[in-house]
Amino acid sequence: MVLLDDLSRRLKLDDPEERRIIANVTWAQYEALLLELGDSLAYRVNYLDGVLEIVAPSRRHETGKSRIGTLLEMYFLETDTEYFPTGSTTFRNAEQQVGAEPDESYCIGIDKEIPDLVVEVVVTSGGVNRLERFRRLGVREVWFWQNNQFCIYHWREDATQFKDSFEYEAITRSELLPGLDMNLLTQCVLNPNPLAAAKAFRQGIQGQRSGEEK
């Protein structure tokens, strides 16, 4: 099987995004594909238990992930939060048979091998299960931006009651960033004007902090 036989022909970049799933892929084949792709930004590649997912992100997808990333980094700066952006780095674990390239990712507090927070923009459903691959990698918190809203999941060490969500609990507020107003973040992501959104987000953060200091 040739995984990258004229990939540009097999995956035509379009809106909505193109996604291909290939089963029965060995770990060696997965690593060979990563080597061939190099630092290409045209595709995202994920792997779980022999199933390979190749995505050509749409403009809508990339716009969403970039705007969320911009606002989050503004939050870190305004709140003096130590952070280390790891972006769409390829994280993989051969023993766990998993590899993932998140849309955005961050280590909070100190730099680590695996990020604490992953943000995924979901334009099309299906594909390699996202929560399971991040659980195997050891990511503590995962945010999904889908249908114009955030869904937040936090990994639980004692997770017997969260088997259906792969040991992650669905929560309404980030435990990694407890001071972040998710409603404000959502409103600003939805603002069609990126500059106006950034200004409104900064003003909201500053207003919240002023209120806490009184």
C-alpha positions, -999 to +999 in steps of 0.1 A: +000+000+000+014+034-009+003+060+016+015+091-002+010+083-038+003+117-052-014+128-020-023+162-034-044+144-060-061+122-035-068+150-011-080+182-028-079+211-005-115+225-004-142+239+019-154+219+037-122+201+047-112+168+031-107+138+053-094+103+045-093+073+067-070+044+060-071+011+080-045-015+086-015+009+086+016-002+106+035+021+129+064+019+105+042+031+076+028+059+098+063+071+106+074+069+070+044+091+060+054+117+087+090+117+073+078+122+038+054+150+047+081+168+067+070+202+080+041+204+055+012+225+068-012+212+041-022+181+060-028+169+096-021+133+103-034+113+132-030+076+141-047+052+165-044+014+166-036+010+129-061+035+116-046+065+099-065+098+095-053+124+070-070+158+069-066+188+046-079+216+068-104+241+053-100+278+055-129+279+080-111+254+102-078+273+101-095+306+107-112+292+138-081+277+153-060+308+147-086+331+163-089+309+194-051+307+196-048+345+194-073+351+221-058+324+244-024+339+241-039+373+249-054+358+280-021+344+291-004+378+286-031+398+304-032+374+334+006+369+336+001+331+331+032+312+323+026+292+291+045+274+264+027+271+230+033+238+212+009+244+183+003+215+160+034+195+170+032+158+162+029+140+195+033+102+193+038+071+215+047+038+197+039+017+228+004+032+230+000+030+192-011+067+190+000+098+172-018+132+171-014+166+157-038+190+176-049+223+162-035+242+191-018+230+223-002+245+253+019+236+284+007+256+314+032+267+341+062+248+329+073+233+296+066+196+293+069+168+267+031+165+264+009+196+265-016+202+293-042+217+270-053+208+235-078+228+214-095+211+185-117+228+159-143+203+146-156+210+112-164+175+101-173+146+123-158+111+123-123+100+120-099+087+146-114+092+181-100+124+194-105+119+232-090+084+231-058+095+213-053+124+237-059+102+267-032+078+256-008+107+251-016+120+286-032+153+278-050+167+309-076+189+292-092+189+257-114+217+243-135+211+212-149+241+192-179+227+174-212+242+163-201+276+176-195+265+211-168+250+234-170+215+249-145+210+276-132+177+289-108+171+318-090+138+324-099+120+357-075+097+374-104+077+390-125+076+359-147+045+363-178+067+357-164+083+326-157+052+305-180+064+277-159+095+273-125+077+276-118+088+312-126+125+305-153+144+323-173+170+305-171+203+324-184+238+318-153+257+330-116+250+324-098+236+354-065+245+339-076+281+334-103+286+361-103+324+358-111+323+320-147+334+312-157+309+286-188+328+277-166+359+269-142+337+249-171+322+229-186+356+221-153+369+209-145+338+187-179+344+171-173+381+165-168+384+127-143+412+131-110+397+145-097+431+157-129+441+174-130+406+190-095+410+204-102+444+218-135+432+234-117+402+249-089+423+263-114+448+278-134+419+293-104+404+309-092+438+323-127+446+336-129+413+353-095+418+370-104+453+381-136+440+397-116+413+416-092+438+429-119+461+444 
